[in-house]
Amino acid sequence: MKKVKLFSSLLTTGYLLLATAPAAFAQNIGVPKPQNFKIDQIGTLISGAVGIALLIAAILVFAYLVYGGIAYITSGGDKTKTEEARNRISSALVGLAIVASAWAIIKLIEFFFGITIFGTDVTIPKGY
């Protein structure tokens, strides 16, 4: 019973505080645009981020493939090391297929919806 009284008193107090609070009207608060800021639309930012992500993924896939190849060459005939190297190479090739599929899906979206995701006017934002 004490919990019900406590809850009802808190609820009443909260209602009274909200009902008697003066109205606060939002003002136009804005952040000024920095000088030399090249991105005017969110689409340009997303386009640059997708392009950079695909580029980094492709570089990482290549590095992992080279790492697997070096591990395969230096395995010295040891079955476990050879199998680990083969698994690394296989994983790198699967990663390459995923990156290529992502690029192909983006190109299909560009074609069917008539939008440009990988435009030539994309600039990477720089820190100020």
Number of C-alpha atoms within 10 A of each C-alpha: 6 7 8 9 10 11 12 12 12 12 12 12 12 11 12 11 11 11 10 8 9 8 8 6 6 6 6 5 6 6 5 6 8 8 7 9 11 15 14 9 8 9 13 20 17 14 18 20 14 17 17 13 13 15 13 12 16 18 13 15 21 17 13 18 22 15 16 22 17 12 19 21 13 13 16 10 10 10 10 10 16 19 14 15 22 17 14 20 22 14 16 22 16 13 19 19 13 14 18 14 12 14 16 12 12 15 15 12 14 14 11 8 8 9 11 15 18 17 12 7 10 18 13 13 12 8 5 7
